[in-house]
Amino acid sequence: MIKFPSLEILITAKGIEPMDDNHLYITKEELEEFKQITLTEYGANLTDEQAYEQGSALFRLTDCLIKKAIEKRRCQSGKMV
């Protein structure tokens, strides 16, 4: 099984503050789909806890990247956030 570094560790190491999990609601179906994708693509058979941790971290990272891209575009167009 492939050992993945925690995305929490990676985003914290890059100076990005992790976001609170309270706004994330991952359904059982989404969790199972994420587990199937990681198994198919990477050969990693994740537990529910591992899948939730990694999926939540992926959501937070994606959210952060989208917010930074929006902020950058607004600043480039002269509209400060």
mmCIF file of the N, C-alpha and C atoms, coordinates in Angstrom:
data_MODEL
# 
_entry.id   MODEL 
# 
loop_
_atom_site.group_PDB 
_atom_site.id 
_atom_site.type_symbol 
_atom_site.label_atom_id 
_atom_site.label_alt_id 
_atom_site.label_comp_id 
_atom_site.label_asym_id 
_atom_site.label_entity_id 
_atom_site.label_seq_id 
_atom_site.pdbx_PDB_ins_code 
_atom_site.Cartn_x 
_atom_site.Cartn_y 
_atom_site.Cartn_z 
_atom_site.occupancy 
_atom_site.B_iso_or_equiv 
_atom_site.pdbx_formal_charge 
_atom_site.auth_seq_id 
_atom_site.auth_comp_id 
_atom_site.auth_asym_id 
_atom_site.auth_atom_id 
_atom_site.pdbx_PDB_model_num 
ATOM 1   N N  . MET A 1 1  ? 0.845   -1.178 0.000   1.00 0.00 ? 1  MET A N  1 
ATOM 2   C CA . MET A 1 1  ? 0.000   0.000  0.000   1.00 0.00 ? 1  MET A CA 1 
ATOM 3   C C  . MET A 1 1  ? 0.891   1.241  0.000   1.00 0.00 ? 1  MET A C  1 
ATOM 4   N N  . ILE A 1 2  ? 0.500   2.241  -0.774  1.00 0.00 ? 2  ILE A N  1 
ATOM 5   C CA . ILE A 1 2  ? 1.234   3.500  -0.864  1.00 0.00 ? 2  ILE A CA 1 
ATOM 6   C C  . ILE A 1 2  ? 0.928   4.342  0.365   1.00 0.00 ? 2  ILE A C  1 
ATOM 7   N N  . LYS A 1 3  ? 1.969   4.903  0.962   1.00 0.00 ? 3  LYS A N  1 
ATOM 8   C CA . LYS A 1 3  ? 1.787   5.786  2.125   1.00 0.00 ? 3  LYS A CA 1 
ATOM 9   C C  . LYS A 1 3  ? 1.810   7.227  1.625   1.00 0.00 ? 3  LYS A C  1 
ATOM 10  N N  . PHE A 1 4  ? 0.702   7.953  1.821   1.00 0.00 ? 4  PHE A N  1 
ATOM 11  C CA . PHE A 1 4  ? 0.581   9.339  1.386   1.00 0.00 ? 4  PHE A CA 1 
ATOM 12  C C  . PHE A 1 4  ? 0.885   10.273 2.550   1.00 0.00 ? 4  PHE A C  1 
ATOM 13  N N  . PRO A 1 5  ? 1.634   11.360 2.298   1.00 0.00 ? 5  PRO A N  1 
ATOM 14  C CA . PRO A 1 5  ? 1.788   12.343 3.373   1.00 0.00 ? 5  PRO A CA 1 
ATOM 15  C C  . PRO A 1 5  ? 0.448   13.037 3.589   1.00 0.00 ? 5  PRO A C  1 
ATOM 16  N N  . SER A 1 6  ? 0.209   13.425 4.807   1.00 0.00 ? 6  SER A N  1 
ATOM 17  C CA . SER A 1 6  ? -1.035  14.115 5.117   1.00 0.00 ? 6  SER A CA 1 
ATOM 18  C C  . SER A 1 6  ? -1.061  15.463 4.413   1.00 0.00 ? 6  SER A C  1 
ATOM 19  N N  . LEU A 1 7  ? -2.185  15.783 3.759   1.00 0.00 ? 7  LEU A N  1 
ATOM 20  C CA . LEU A 1 7  ? -2.314  17.087 3.118   1.00 0.00 ? 7  LEU A CA 1 
ATOM 21  C C  . LEU A 1 7  ? -2.312  18.197 4.153   1.00 0.00 ? 7  LEU A C  1 
ATOM 22  N N  . GLU A 1 8  ? -2.746  17.893 5.381   1.00 0.00 ? 8  GLU A N  1 
ATOM 23  C CA . GLU A 1 8  ? -2.678  18.878 6.468   1.00 0.00 ? 8  GLU A CA 1 
ATOM 24  C C  . GLU A 1 8  ? -1.236  19.316 6.659   1.00 0.00 ? 8  GLU A C  1 
ATOM 25  N N  . ILE A 1 9  ? -0.324  18.359 6.674   1.00 0.00 ? 9  ILE A N  1 
ATOM 26  C CA . ILE A 1 9  ? 1.097   18.661 6.863   1.00 0.00 ? 9  ILE A CA 1 
ATOM 27  C C  . ILE A 1 9  ? 1.620   19.461 5.676   1.00 0.00 ? 9  ILE A C  1 
ATOM 28  N N  . LEU A 1 10 ? 1.252   19.059 4.474   1.00 0.00 ? 10 LEU A N  1 
ATOM 29  C CA . LEU A 1 10 ? 1.728   19.746 3.282   1.00 0.00 ? 10 LEU A CA 1 
ATOM 30  C C  . LEU A 1 10 ? 1.252   21.189 3.207   1.00 0.00 ? 10 LEU A C  1 
ATOM 31  N N  . ILE A 1 11 ? -0.031  21.434 3.471   1.00 0.00 ? 11 ILE A N  1 
ATOM 32  C CA . ILE A 1 11 ? -0.530  22.805 3.354   1.00 0.00 ? 11 ILE A CA 1 
ATOM 33  C C  . ILE A 1 11 ? -0.018  23.675 4.495   1.00 0.00 ? 11 ILE A C  1 
ATOM 34  N N  . THR A 1 12 ? 0.182   23.101 5.680   1.00 0.00 ? 12 THR A N  1 
ATOM 35  C CA . THR A 1 12 ? 0.738   23.864 6.791   1.00 0.00 ? 12 THR A CA 1 
ATOM 36  C C  . THR A 1 12 ? 2.187   24.214 6.510   1.00 0.00 ? 12 THR A C  1 
ATOM 37  N N  . ALA A 1 13 ? 2.937   23.289 5.915   1.00 0.00 ? 13 ALA A N  1 
ATOM 38  C CA . ALA A 1 13 ? 4.334   23.533 5.572   1.00 0.00 ? 13 ALA A CA 1 
ATOM 39  C C  . ALA A 1 13 ? 4.475   24.655 4.545   1.00 0.00 ? 13 ALA A C  1 
ATOM 40  N N  . LYS A 1 14 ? 3.465   24.854 3.714   1.00 0.00 ? 14 LYS A N  1 
ATOM 41  C CA . LYS A 1 14 ? 3.489   25.916 2.707   1.00 0.00 ? 14 LYS A CA 1 
ATOM 42  C C  . LYS A 1 14 ? 3.002   27.249 3.280   1.00 0.00 ? 14 LYS A C  1 
ATOM 43  N N  . GLY A 1 15 ? 2.697   27.286 4.570   1.00 0.00 ? 15 GLY A N  1 
ATOM 44  C CA . GLY A 1 15 ? 2.252   28.521 5.194   1.00 0.00 ? 15 GLY A CA 1 
ATOM 45  C C  . GLY A 1 15 ? 0.780   28.806 5.023   1.00 0.00 ? 15 GLY A C  1 
ATOM 46  N N  . ILE A 1 16 ? 0.006   27.817 4.615   1.00 0.00 ? 16 ILE A N  1 
ATOM 47  C CA . ILE A 1 16 ? -1.430  27.978 4.444   1.00 0.00 ? 16 ILE A CA 1 
ATOM 48  C C  . ILE A 1 16 ? -2.106  27.460 5.701   1.00 0.00 ? 16 ILE A C  1 
ATOM 49  N N  . GLU A 1 17 ? -2.882  28.301 6.330   1.00 0.00 ? 17 GLU A N  1 
ATOM 50  C CA . GLU A 1 17 ? -3.581  27.887 7.536   1.00 0.00 ? 17 GLU A CA 1 
ATOM 51  C C  . GLU A 1 17 ? -4.728  26.952 7.192   1.00 0.00 ? 17 GLU A C  1 
ATOM 52  N N  . PRO A 1 18 ? -4.811  25.795 7.840   1.00 0.00 ? 18 PRO A N  1 
ATOM 53  C CA . PRO A 1 18 ? -5.936  24.894 7.587   1.00 0.00 ? 18 PRO A CA 1 
ATOM 54  C C  . PRO A 1 18 ? -7.246  25.539 8.009   1.00 0.00 ? 18 PRO A C  1 
ATOM 55  N N  . MET A 1 19 ? -8.295  25.218 7.293   1.00 0.00 ? 19 MET A N  1 
ATOM 56  C CA . MET A 1 19 ? -9.607  25.760 7.591   1.00 0.00 ? 19 MET A CA 1 
ATOM 57  C C  . MET A 1 19 ? -10.364 24.820 8.519   1.00 0.00 ? 19 MET A C  1 
ATOM 58  N N  . ASP A 1 20 ? -11.309 25.371 9.227   1.00 0.00 ? 20 ASP A N  1 
ATOM 59  C CA . ASP A 1 20 ? -12.155 24.598 10.123  1.00 0.00 ? 20 ASP A CA 1 
ATOM 60  C C  . ASP A 1 20 ? -12.988 23.598 9.317   1.00 0.00 ? 20 ASP A C  1 
ATOM 61  N N  . ASP A 1 21 ? -13.132 22.390 9.824   1.00 0.00 ? 21 ASP A N  1 
ATOM 62  C CA . ASP A 1 21 ? -13.905 21.339 9.153   1.00 0.00 ? 21 ASP A CA 1 
ATOM 63  C C  . ASP A 1 21 ? -15.413 21.535 9.278   1.00 0.00 ? 21 ASP A C  1 
ATOM 64  N N  . ASN A 1 22 ? -15.862 22.459 10.112  1.00 0.00 ? 22 ASN A N  1 
ATOM 65  C CA . ASN A 1 22 ? -17.279 22.562 10.417  1.00 0.00 ? 22 ASN A CA 1 
ATOM 66  C C  . ASN A 1 22 ? -18.167 22.770 9.197   1.00 0.00 ? 22 ASN A C  1 
ATOM 67  N N  . HIS A 1 23 ? -17.651 23.394 8.146   1.00 0.00 ? 23 HIS A N  1 
ATOM 68  C CA . HIS A 1 23 ? -18.486 23.658 6.979   1.00 0.00 ? 23 HIS A CA 1 
ATOM 69  C C  . HIS A 1 23 ? -18.461 22.514 5.965   1.00 0.00 ? 23 HIS A C  1 
ATOM 70  N N  . LEU A 1 24 ? -17.667 21.495 6.240   1.00 0.00 ? 24 LEU A N  1 
ATOM 71  C CA . LEU A 1 24 ? -17.561 20.373 5.312   1.00 0.00 ? 24 LEU A CA 1 
ATOM 72  C C  . LEU A 1 24 ? -18.480 19.242 5.754   1.00 0.00 ? 24 LEU A C  1 
ATOM 73  N N  . TYR A 1 25 ? -19.339 18.850 4.853   1.00 0.00 ? 25 TYR A N  1 
ATOM 74  C CA . TYR A 1 25 ? -20.230 17.726 5.124   1.00 0.00 ? 25 TYR A CA 1 
ATOM 75  C C  . TYR A 1 25 ? -20.033 16.702 4.019   1.00 0.00 ? 25 TYR A C  1 
ATOM 76  N N  . ILE A 1 26 ? -19.265 15.679 4.312   1.00 0.00 ? 26 ILE A N  1 
ATOM 77  C CA . ILE A 1 26 ? -18.980 14.636 3.343   1.00 0.00 ? 26 ILE A CA 1 
ATOM 78  C C  . ILE A 1 26 ? -19.972 13.505 3.581   1.00 0.00 ? 26 ILE A C  1 
ATOM 79  N N  . THR A 1 27 ? -20.730 13.180 2.557   1.00 0.00 ? 27 THR A N  1 
ATOM 80  C CA . THR A 1 27 ? -21.709 12.108 2.688   1.00 0.00 ? 27 THR A CA 1 
ATOM 81  C C  . THR A 1 27 ? -21.004 10.756 2.620   1.00 0.00 ? 27 THR A C  1 
ATOM 82  N N  . LYS A 1 28 ? -21.683 9.734  3.074   1.00 0.00 ? 28 LYS A N  1 
ATOM 83  C CA . LYS A 1 28 ? -21.147 8.372  3.015   1.00 0.00 ? 28 LYS A CA 1 
ATOM 84  C C  . LYS A 1 28 ? -20.879 7.975  1.565   1.00 0.00 ? 28 LYS A C  1 
ATOM 85  N N  . GLU A 1 29 ? -21.754 8.390  0.652   1.00 0.00 ? 29 GLU A N  1 
ATOM 86  C CA . GLU A 1 29 ? -21.575 8.075  -0.774  1.00 0.00 ? 29 GLU A CA 1 
ATOM 87  C C  . GLU A 1 29 ? -20.320 8.740  -1.326  1.00 0.00 ? 29 GLU A C  1 
ATOM 88  N N  . GLU A 1 30 ? -20.092 10.005 -0.955  1.00 0.00 ? 30 GLU A N  1 
ATOM 89  C CA . GLU A 1 30 ? -18.889 10.714 -1.404  1.00 0.00 ? 30 GLU A CA 1 
ATOM 90  C C  . GLU A 1 30 ? -17.634 10.072 -0.826  1.00 0.00 ? 30 GLU A C  1 
ATOM 91  N N  . LEU A 1 31 ? -17.723 9.661  0.432   1.00 0.00 ? 31 LEU A N  1 
ATOM 92  C CA . LEU A 1 31 ? -16.602 9.001  1.088   1.00 0.00 ? 31 LEU A CA 1 
ATOM 93  C C  . LEU A 1 31 ? -16.266 7.691  0.374   1.00 0.00 ? 31 LEU A C  1 
ATOM 94  N N  . GLU A 1 32 ? -17.283 6.908  0.065   1.00 0.00 ? 32 GLU A N  1 
ATOM 95  C CA . GLU A 1 32 ? -17.064 5.646  -0.641  1.00 0.00 ? 32 GLU A CA 1 
ATOM 96  C C  . GLU A 1 32 ? -16.503 5.876  -2.044  1.00 0.00 ? 32 GLU A C  1 
ATOM 97  N N  . GLU A 1 33 ? -16.987 6.916  -2.724  1.00 0.00 ? 33 GLU A N  1 
ATOM 98  C CA . GLU A 1 33 ? -16.467 7.235  -4.062  1.00 0.00 ? 33 GLU A CA 1 
ATOM 99  C C  . GLU A 1 33 ? -14.993 7.642  -3.985  1.00 0.00 ? 33 GLU A C  1 
ATOM 100 N N  . PHE A 1 34 ? -14.638 8.452  -2.982  1.00 0.00 ? 34 PHE A N  1 
ATOM 101 C CA . PHE A 1 34 ? -13.244 8.861  -2.800  1.00 0.00 ? 34 PHE A CA 1 
ATOM 102 C C  . PHE A 1 34 ? -12.363 7.644  -2.523  1.00 0.00 ? 34 PHE A C  1 
ATOM 103 N N  . LYS A 1 35 ? -12.851 6.745  -1.675  1.00 0.00 ? 35 LYS A N  1 
ATOM 104 C CA . LYS A 1 35 ? -12.097 5.522  -1.373  1.00 0.00 ? 35 LYS A CA 1 
ATOM 105 C C  . LYS A 1 35 ? -11.896 4.677  -2.634  1.00 0.00 ? 35 LYS A C  1 
ATOM 106 N N  . GLN A 1 36 ? -12.930 4.570  -3.471  1.00 0.00 ? 36 GLN A N  1 
ATOM 107 C CA . GLN A 1 36 ? -12.833 3.798  -4.708  1.00 0.00 ? 36 GLN A CA 1 
ATOM 108 C C  . GLN A 1 36 ? -11.831 4.430  -5.676  1.00 0.00 ? 36 GLN A C  1 
ATOM 109 N N  . ILE A 1 37 ? -11.848 5.755  -5.767  1.00 0.00 ? 37 ILE A N  1 
ATOM 110 C CA . ILE A 1 37 ? -10.904 6.459  -6.646  1.00 0.00 ? 37 ILE A CA 1 
ATOM 111 C C  . ILE A 1 37 ? -9.469  6.225  -6.185  1.00 0.00 ? 37 ILE A C  1 
ATOM 112 N N  . THR A 1 38 ? -9.215  6.345  -4.875  1.00 0.00 ? 38 THR A N  1 
ATOM 113 C CA . THR A 1 38 ? -7.848  6.145  -4.388  1.00 0.00 ? 38 THR A CA 1 
ATOM 114 C C  . THR A 1 38 ? -7.401  4.696  -4.570  1.00 0.00 ? 38 THR A C  1 
ATOM 115 N N  . LEU A 1 39 ? -8.325  3.763  -4.450  1.00 0.00 ? 39 LEU A N  1 
ATOM 116 C CA . LEU A 1 39 ? -7.987  2.366  -4.671  1.00 0.00 ? 39 LEU A CA 1 
ATOM 117 C C  . LEU A 1 39 ? -7.673  2.109  -6.147  1.00 0.00 ? 39 LEU A C  1 
ATOM 118 N N  . THR A 1 40 ? -8.527  2.619  -7.035  1.00 0.00 ? 40 THR A N  1 
ATOM 119 C CA . THR A 1 40 ? -8.353  2.415  -8.474  1.00 0.00 ? 40 THR A CA 1 
ATOM 120 C C  . THR A 1 40 ? -7.106  3.117  -9.003  1.00 0.00 ? 40 THR A C  1 
ATOM 121 N N  . GLU A 1 41 ? -6.941  4.372  -8.635  1.00 0.00 ? 41 GLU A N  1 
ATOM 122 C CA . GLU A 1 41 ? -5.859  5.187  -9.187  1.00 0.00 ? 41 GLU A CA 1 
ATOM 123 C C  . GLU A 1 41 ? -4.504  4.948  -8.522  1.00 0.00 ? 41 GLU A C  1 
ATOM 124 N N  . TYR A 1 42 ? -4.498  4.676  -7.215  1.00 0.00 ? 42 TYR A N  1 
ATOM 125 C CA . TYR A 1 42 ? -3.237  4.601  -6.469  1.00 0.00 ? 42 TYR A CA 1 
ATOM 126 C C  . TYR A 1 42 ? -3.007  3.275  -5.754  1.00 0.00 ? 42 TYR A C  1 
ATOM 127 N N  . GLY A 1 43 ? -3.988  2.391  -5.775  1.00 0.00 ? 43 GLY A N  1 
ATOM 128 C CA . GLY A 1 43 ? -3.834  1.111  -5.094  1.00 0.00 ? 43 GLY A CA 1 
ATOM 129 C C  . GLY A 1 43 ? -3.871  1.218  -3.581  1.00 0.00 ? 43 GLY A C  1 
ATOM 130 N N  . ALA A 1 44 ? -4.405  2.344  -3.079  1.00 0.00 ? 44 ALA A N  1 
ATOM 131 C CA . ALA A 1 44 ? -4.471  2.585  -1.637  1.00 0.00 ? 44 ALA A CA 1 
ATOM 132 C C  . ALA A 1 44 ? -5.870  2.270  -1.136  1.00 0.00 ? 44 ALA A C  1 
ATOM 133 N N  . ASN A 1 45 ? -5.965  1.315  -0.222  1.00 0.00 ? 45 ASN A N  1 
ATOM 134 C CA . ASN A 1 45 ? -7.244  0.931  0.360   1.00 0.00 ? 45 ASN A CA 1 
ATOM 135 C C  . ASN A 1 45 ? -7.408  1.677  1.687   1.00 0.00 ? 45 ASN A C  1 
ATOM 136 N N  . LEU A 1 46 ? -8.083  2.830  1.650   1.00 0.00 ? 46 LEU A N  1 
ATOM 137 C CA . LEU A 1 46 ? -8.204  3.686  2.822   1.00 0.00 ? 46 LEU A CA 1 
ATOM 138 C C  . LEU A 1 46 ? -9.346  3.250  3.733   1.00 0.00 ? 46 LEU A C  1 
ATOM 139 N N  . THR A 1 47 ? -9.142  3.466  5.034   1.00 0.00 ? 47 THR A N  1 
ATOM 140 C CA . THR A 1 47 ? -10.237 3.293  5.984   1.00 0.00 ? 47 THR A CA 1 
ATOM 141 C C  . THR A 1 47 ? -11.154 4.506  5.853   1.00 0.00 ? 47 THR A C  1 
ATOM 142 N N  . ASP A 1 48 ? -12.337 4.435  6.468   1.00 0.00 ? 48 ASP A N  1 
ATOM 143 C CA . ASP A 1 48 ? -13.239 5.589  6.455   1.00 0.00 ? 48 ASP A CA 1 
ATOM 144 C C  . ASP A 1 48 ? -12.562 6.806  7.081   1.00 0.00 ? 48 ASP A C  1 
ATOM 145 N N  . GLU A 1 49 ? -11.849 6.601  8.174   1.00 0.00 ? 49 GLU A N  1 
ATOM 146 C CA . GLU A 1 49 ? -11.178 7.704  8.862   1.00 0.00 ? 49 GLU A CA 1 
ATOM 147 C C  . GLU A 1 49 ? -10.095 8.325  7.979   1.00 0.00 ? 49 GLU A C  1 
ATOM 148 N N  . GLN A 1 50 ? -9.284  7.487  7.338   1.00 0.00 ? 50 GLN A N  1 
ATOM 149 C CA . GLN A 1 50 ? -8.248  7.999  6.444   1.00 0.00 ? 50 GLN A CA 1 
ATOM 150 C C  . GLN A 1 50 ? -8.857  8.749  5.264   1.00 0.00 ? 50 GLN A C  1 
ATOM 151 N N  . ALA A 1 51 ? -9.914  8.185  4.696   1.00 0.00 ? 51 ALA A N  1 
ATOM 152 C CA . ALA A 1 51 ? -10.572 8.824  3.545   1.00 0.00 ? 51 ALA A CA 1 
ATOM 153 C C  . ALA A 1 51 ? -11.178 10.155 3.951   1.00 0.00 ? 51 ALA A C  1 
ATOM 154 N N  . TYR A 1 52 ? -11.783 10.220 5.127   1.00 0.00 ? 52 TYR A N  1 
ATOM 155 C CA . TYR A 1 52 ? -12.369 11.475 5.592   1.00 0.00 ? 52 TYR A CA 1 
ATOM 156 C C  . TYR A 1 52 ? -11.281 12.528 5.802   1.00 0.00 ? 52 TYR A C  1 
ATOM 157 N N  . GLU A 1 53 ? -10.180 12.118 6.448   1.00 0.00 ? 53 GLU A N  1 
ATOM 158 C CA . GLU A 1 53 ? -9.077  13.055 6.700   1.00 0.00 ? 53 GLU A CA 1 
ATOM 159 C C  . GLU A 1 53 ? -8.500  13.577 5.381   1.00 0.00 ? 53 GLU A C  1 
ATOM 160 N N  . GLN A 1 54 ? -8.202  12.671 4.468   1.00 0.00 ? 54 GLN A N  1 
ATOM 161 C CA . GLN A 1 54 ? -7.594  13.074 3.193   1.00 0.00 ? 54 GLN A CA 1 
ATOM 162 C C  . GLN A 1 54 ? -8.582  13.852 2.319   1.00 0.00 ? 54 GLN A C  1 
ATOM 163 N N  . GLY A 1 55 ? -9.833  13.416 2.291   1.00 0.00 ? 55 GLY A N  1 
ATOM 164 C CA . GLY A 1 55 ? -10.848 14.116 1.506   1.00 0.00 ? 55 GLY A CA 1 
ATOM 165 C C  . GLY A 1 55 ? -11.104 15.514 2.038   1.00 0.00 ? 55 GLY A C  1 
ATOM 166 N N  . SER A 1 56 ? -11.177 15.656 3.348   1.00 0.00 ? 56 SER A N  1 
ATOM 167 C CA . SER A 1 56 ? -11.379 16.967 3.974   1.00 0.00 ? 56 SER A CA 1 
ATOM 168 C C  . SER A 1 56 ? -10.201 17.891 3.674   1.00 0.00 ? 56 SER A C  1 
ATOM 169 N N  . ALA A 1 57 ? -9.001  17.349 3.785   1.00 0.00 ? 57 ALA A N  1 
ATOM 170 C CA . ALA A 1 57 ? -7.812  18.154 3.485   1.00 0.00 ? 57 ALA A CA 1 
ATOM 171 C C  . ALA A 1 57 ? -7.802  18.579 2.014   1.00 0.00 ? 57 ALA A C  1 
ATOM 172 N N  . LEU A 1 58 ? -8.222  17.695 1.128   1.00 0.00 ? 58 LEU A N  1 
ATOM 173 C CA . LEU A 1 58 ? -8.292  18.028 -0.290  1.00 0.00 ? 58 LEU A CA 1 
ATOM 174 C C  . LEU A 1 58 ? -9.322  19.125 -0.543  1.00 0.00 ? 58 LEU A C  1 
ATOM 175 N N  . PHE A 1 59 ? -10.483 19.043 0.118   1.00 0.00 ? 59 PHE A N  1 
ATOM 176 C CA . PHE A 1 59 ? -11.493 20.102 0.013   1.00 0.00 ? 59 PHE A CA 1 
ATOM 177 C C  . PHE A 1 59 ? -10.929 21.440 0.481   1.00 0.00 ? 59 PHE A C  1 
ATOM 178 N N  . ARG A 1 60 ? -10.247 21.431 1.631   1.00 0.00 ? 60 ARG A N  1 
ATOM 179 C CA . ARG A 1 60 ? -9.697  22.677 2.177   1.00 0.00 ? 60 ARG A CA 1 
ATOM 180 C C  . ARG A 1 60 ? -8.635  23.263 1.262   1.00 0.00 ? 60 ARG A C  1 
ATOM 181 N N  . LEU A 1 61 ? -7.782  22.400 0.732   1.00 0.00 ? 61 LEU A N  1 
ATOM 182 C CA . LEU A 1 61 ? -6.742  22.869 -0.184  1.00 0.00 ? 61 LEU A CA 1 
ATOM 183 C C  . LEU A 1 61 ? -7.360  23.472 -1.439  1.00 0.00 ? 61 LEU A C  1 
ATOM 184 N N  . THR A 1 62 ? -8.347  22.792 -1.999  1.00 0.00 ? 62 THR A N  1 
ATOM 185 C CA . THR A 1 62 ? -9.026  23.290 -3.196  1.00 0.00 ? 62 THR A CA 1 
ATOM 186 C C  . THR A 1 62 ? -9.709  24.622 -2.903  1.00 0.00 ? 62 THR A C  1 
ATOM 187 N N  . ASP A 1 63 ? -10.390 24.719 -1.772  1.00 0.00 ? 63 ASP A N  1 
ATOM 188 C CA . ASP A 1 63 ? -11.051 25.955 -1.379  1.00 0.00 ? 63 ASP A CA 1 
ATOM 189 C C  . ASP A 1 63 ? -10.045 27.097 -1.273  1.00 0.00 ? 63 ASP A C  1 
ATOM 190 N N  . CYS A 1 64 ? -8.911  26.831 -0.654  1.00 0.00 ? 64 CYS A N  1 
ATOM 191 C CA . CYS A 1 64 ? -7.871  27.842 -0.494  1.00 0.00 ? 64 CYS A CA 1 
ATOM 192 C C  . CYS A 1 64 ? -7.331  28.289 -1.851  1.00 0.00 ? 64 CYS A C  1 
ATOM 193 N N  . LEU A 1 65 ? -7.066  27.352 -2.743  1.00 0.00 ? 65 LEU A N  1 
ATOM 194 C CA . LEU A 1 65 ? -6.541  27.687 -4.066  1.00 0.00 ? 65 LEU A CA 1 
ATOM 195 C C  . LEU A 1 65 ? -7.529  28.509 -4.880  1.00 0.00 ? 65 LEU A C  1 
ATOM 196 N N  . ILE A 1 66 ? -8.808  28.172 -4.791  1.00 0.00 ? 66 ILE A N  1 
ATOM 197 C CA . ILE A 1 66 ? -9.839  28.927 -5.503  1.00 0.00 ? 66 ILE A CA 1 
ATOM 198 C C  . ILE A 1 66 ? -9.911  30.353 -4.954  1.00 0.00 ? 66 ILE A C  1 
ATOM 199 N N  . LYS A 1 67 ? -9.898  30.503 -3.633  1.00 0.00 ? 67 LYS A N  1 
ATOM 200 C CA . LYS A 1 67 ? -9.950  31.831 -3.024  1.00 0.00 ? 67 LYS A CA 1 
ATOM 201 C C  . LYS A 1 67 ? -8.742  32.664 -3.419  1.00 0.00 ? 67 LYS A C  1 
ATOM 202 N N  . LYS A 1 68 ? -7.560  32.054 -3.438  1.00 0.00 ? 68 LYS A N  1 
ATOM 203 C CA . LYS A 1 68 ? -6.349  32.784 -3.827  1.00 0.00 ? 68 LYS A CA 1 
ATOM 204 C C  . LYS A 1 68 ? -6.399  33.192 -5.296  1.00 0.00 ? 68 LYS A C  1 
ATOM 205 N N  . ALA A 1 69 ? -6.928  32.328 -6.160  1.00 0.00 ? 69 ALA A N  1 
ATOM 206 C CA . ALA A 1 69 ? -7.042  32.657 -7.583  1.00 0.00 ? 69 ALA A CA 1 
ATOM 207 C C  . ALA A 1 69 ? -8.014  33.811 -7.793  1.00 0.00 ? 69 ALA A C  1 
ATOM 208 N N  . ILE A 1 70 ? -9.134  33.801 -7.070  1.00 0.00 ? 70 ILE A N  1 
ATOM 209 C CA . ILE A 1 70 ? -10.110 34.886 -7.174  1.00 0.00 ? 70 ILE A CA 1 
ATOM 210 C C  . ILE A 1 70 ? -9.496  36.192 -6.683  1.00 0.00 ? 70 ILE A C  1 
ATOM 211 N N  . GLU A 1 71 ? -8.801  36.132 -5.551  1.00 0.00 ? 71 GLU A N  1 
ATOM 212 C CA . GLU A 1 71 ? -8.159  37.331 -4.997  1.00 0.00 ? 71 GLU A CA 1 
ATOM 213 C C  . GLU A 1 71 ? -7.128  37.887 -5.973  1.00 0.00 ? 71 GLU A C  1 
ATOM 214 N N  . LYS A 1 72 ? -6.335  37.017 -6.575  1.00 0.00 ? 72 LYS A N  1 
ATOM 215 C CA . LYS A 1 72 ? -5.310  37.444 -7.527  1.00 0.00 ? 72 LYS A CA 1 
ATOM 216 C C  . LYS A 1 72 ? -5.953  38.132 -8.736  1.00 0.00 ? 72 LYS A C  1 
ATOM 217 N N  . ARG A 1 73 ? -7.020  37.554 -9.259  1.00 0.00 ? 73 ARG A N  1 
ATOM 218 C CA . ARG A 1 73 ? -7.703  38.148 -10.423 1.00 0.00 ? 73 ARG A CA 1 
ATOM 219 C C  . ARG A 1 73 ? -8.307  39.499 -10.068 1.00 0.00 ? 73 ARG A C  1 
ATOM 220 N N  . ARG A 1 74 ? -8.868  39.601 -8.882  1.00 0.00 ? 74 ARG A N  1 
ATOM 221 C CA . ARG A 1 74 ? -9.446  40.893 -8.461  1.00 0.00 ? 74 ARG A CA 1 
ATOM 222 C C  . ARG A 1 74 ? -8.362  41.941 -8.314  1.00 0.00 ? 74 ARG A C  1 
ATOM 223 N N  . CYS A 1 75 ? -7.234  41.567 -7.744  1.00 0.00 ? 75 CYS A N  1 
ATOM 224 C CA . CYS A 1 75 ? -6.130  42.520 -7.584  1.00 0.00 ? 75 CYS A CA 1 
ATOM 225 C C  . CYS A 1 75 ? -5.569  42.937 -8.938  1.00 0.00 ? 75 CYS A C  1 
ATOM 226 N N  . GLN A 1 76 ? -5.468  41.991 -9.869  1.00 0.00 ? 76 GLN A N  1 
ATOM 227 C CA . GLN A 1 76 ? -4.952  42.306 -11.203 1.00 0.00 ? 76 GLN A CA 1 
ATOM 228 C C  . GLN A 1 76 ? -5.894  43.233 -11.967 1.00 0.00 ? 76 GLN A C  1 
ATOM 229 N N  . SER A 1 77 ? -7.171  43.142 -11.675 1.00 0.00 ? 77 SER A N  1 
ATOM 230 C CA . SER A 1 77 ? -8.136  43.998 -12.386 1.00 0.00 ? 77 SER A CA 1 
ATOM 231 C C  . SER A 1 77 ? -8.325  45.330 -11.672 1.00 0.00 ? 77 SER A C  1 
ATOM 232 N N  . GLY A 1 78 ? -7.583  45.523 -10.574 1.00 0.00 ? 78 GLY A N  1 
ATOM 233 C CA . GLY A 1 78 ? -7.664  46.781 -9.849  1.00 0.00 ? 78 GLY A CA 1 
ATOM 234 C C  . GLY A 1 78 ? -8.734  46.826 -8.788  1.00 0.00 ? 78 GLY A C  1 
ATOM 235 N N  . LYS A 1 79 ? -9.427  45.750 -8.591  1.00 0.00 ? 79 LYS A N  1 
ATOM 236 C CA . LYS A 1 79 ? -10.463 45.671 -7.565  1.00 0.00 ? 79 LYS A CA 1 
ATOM 237 C C  . LYS A 1 79 ? -9.898  44.945 -6.355  1.00 0.00 ? 79 LYS A C  1 
ATOM 238 N N  . MET A 1 80 ? -9.567  45.684 -5.338  1.00 0.00 ? 80 MET A N  1 
ATOM 239 C CA . MET A 1 80 ? -9.006  45.080 -4.139  1.00 0.00 ? 80 MET A CA 1 
ATOM 240 C C  . MET A 1 80 ? -10.098 44.338 -3.383  1.00 0.00 ? 80 MET A C  1 
ATOM 241 N N  . VAL A 1 81 ? -9.724  43.242 -2.762  1.00 0.00 ? 81 VAL A N  1 
ATOM 242 C CA . VAL A 1 81 ? -10.660 42.406 -2.011  1.00 0.00 ? 81 VAL A CA 1 
ATOM 243 C C  . VAL A 1 81 ? -10.914 43.003 -0.657  1.00 0.00 ? 81 VAL A C  1 
# 
